[in-house]
Amino acid sequence: MTLKVDIRKLSFINEMAKVGTNGVADNMSKLTGENAQMEVTKTNFIDVDDIESQLDSGKRVGVRVRLLDPPHGHILILFPEASAKKITAIMLRDVVDDISDVSGKMARSAVEEMGNMMASGFIDGWADVLGRAIDIAAPQLVYAQTGEVVTRTANLGNDDLALFFDSDLTVPSYQIEAEIYAFPELAEFVEMVNNMETPTT
């Protein structure tokens, strides 16, 4: 396998980022009843050692999800702490009257469920583009500085480079923000992209 992407197929990488983030926004819109928007802010190959320098230093709460099928790798969904609290309130609004009574375990479960829902939307978008099913493992809760958790996730792969999809989700009425990062196994991912048929005009 090669890590050289056919230049004619570069548009597929951007398309996968767009379709994946649209899937996330759709799932969030259904949950909140608001028009969620997710924008791809950066799509590039980056040296794993340089990732942390490009991220802010704030703490994040979220989930890491492992892909069980090609292109394998991991998806990372992260929320600023303030957004995580709002997510907990949304997820549990039909269960409790006073969010201050929610236990830490219930709050973590709510964030896990939201993160899994977002990751599923992203992966479903990828699966549609690739024309294949992609199963995912149970989400793993993460809580750390942004750079630390993103770099740690990137290092779970065997590549010195990572395909870095940097995206921002906003739900204006709820003032919820989220970030999603995708780290597929590069050799598999590039092979799949190169094998995709370029549309004819």
Disulfide bonds with the S-S distance in Angstrom:
none
